[in-house]
Amino acid sequence: MRIILAGVSGSGKTTIGTLLAEALHCPFADADGFHPPENIAKMSAGIPLTDEDRAAWLDALGDYLVTHDPIILACSALKKKYRDQLRAFTAPEPIRFIVLTAAPSVLRERLDERAAEGEHFMPASLLDSQLATLELGDDVEIIDNTATPEDVVTRIFT
């Protein structure tokens, strides 16, 4: 079982992923830890990543997925082609993609709070570019993440 919690920054991937991994008694990983320093520097400077910037990052995540089953992974996976690239690594074994969503105002508030606490390199200024990049389709499950984290985890199980 491989579950990837996808979505834009501030959608709650890490919070929900940690709780889900605890409930399933399996490992949790955050894809942010796989970014090369160049990507982190760009995002920290408010510069959106390009497909080229993400290529090596996605390859590293795919290599990780091959050797980790079960796993809960928090990963933006904003475009269908990124998700397809990750699926190719584990085929024919499936990956369940769950996109966590919330209203832009909620996401911005979460990012502002996180920035005030110095918890993350991703600035709120990149939210609009992430929302514009996000592709939702029939290859993902969409779950609104505005309830309590425990309620969201329960919805994932149903």
C-alpha angles and dihedrals in degrees: 000000000000119000122184117195104207135183144101124307111288094026091116102254095145096042094048093039093054092050093044092050090050091050092049095040092233137120124280126208132181116218090213087077090062097058115112115239091256091061093047090050092052094048092044088055091052095254115138117233119248127221087259091054090053098046099085090039091055091047090053090049091049092052089050093050091053091061098038121070120178100033139148109209127188106212131152093225088173098171129055090232090058090051091047090051090054092045090054091063094059101031130170086025108079130237117212110221117200116184113206114210140185136164114285090245090056092047092049091049091052092049092048090051091048091049092049089055092046091235103136144028094224111098122213087238089077094056095092092052091049092049089050090050096046112109117195120191146138091293092075141053112231120214125179109231103202098101122081114296090247091054091049091052089050090052090053089058093051 
